[in-house]
Amino acid sequence: METVTYIIISTQDSENLNWSGLEQTFESCRKSVDGTMCLVSWTGQMPNTFDGVTIINTMDFEECYQVMATSDWYEETEE
């Protein structure tokens, strides 16, 4: 089974990214609460899509799950 890798990059870098080979598009990728970062993932080997892109964080599923629960990525809503 191939591994899914998750990375965080700046939203500015992601706007000009070639999204082919990735599991989402710019419109569908998860963005931080303040909109400055986005989460990108792929299965298998890293595509060359990220040439010239600064990667803020590289994670596996467990690490990604923990990061997505932080206040940078998740806002509690009142019900």
N, C-alpha and C positions, 0 to 999 in steps of 0.2 A: 504494500500500500504506500502510495507516495505521500509525502509530508506537505501540509499546507503551511506556508510561511506568511507572516503578517509583518508589515512595516508601517511606520508613521513617517510621512513626508509633509513638507509645507504645502498648503493649499496653492500657493503661488507656483511652486514647482509642478504640482499636479495638473494645473490648467493647461500646460503645454505637453503633457505626457502622452506617449503613444500607448493607448490602453489595450491594444491587441495582446492576447496571451494572459490577461489579468482576469480576475473573477468578477469585476465590476467595471462601471464607467465612472467618469467624474461626477455625473449627476447622481449615481446610486451609491457611491462610496460614503462611508460614515465620516462625518466631519466633527471636529471638536466643538465644544459649546461656543467658543469665541470665533469659530470659523477659520482659524489660522493653520490648522493641521488636518490631514485626512489619513484614514486607514486604508491600506491597499493590501491585497493578498493574491497569492498564486499557488498552484500545486506543482510540485516537482522542482526542477532547476530554475534559478532566478533568470527571468528574461532580461535581455539587454536593454529593455525599456528605460532602465534607470541610469543610463550613462549621463553624467553631468548633474545628477540629482543628489542632494544631500539627504541621507537617510537619518532620521532623528532616532529611531529605535527599531530593532529587529526582534521579533518575538515568535514563540510557538503559541498554540492555542491557549494553554494555561496562563501564560504571561499576558497575552492579549486580553483575556477575560478579566484579569485583575486590573489592567490599565483602563479598560473601558468602564470600570465601576468607579473610577476616580472623578472628582469634580471637574476636571478638564474635559471629560467626555460624557458626563451624565449629570443631568439636572433633575432633582426630585420635583415631581408635579403634585400640586395639591388636588385631592379628590373631593 
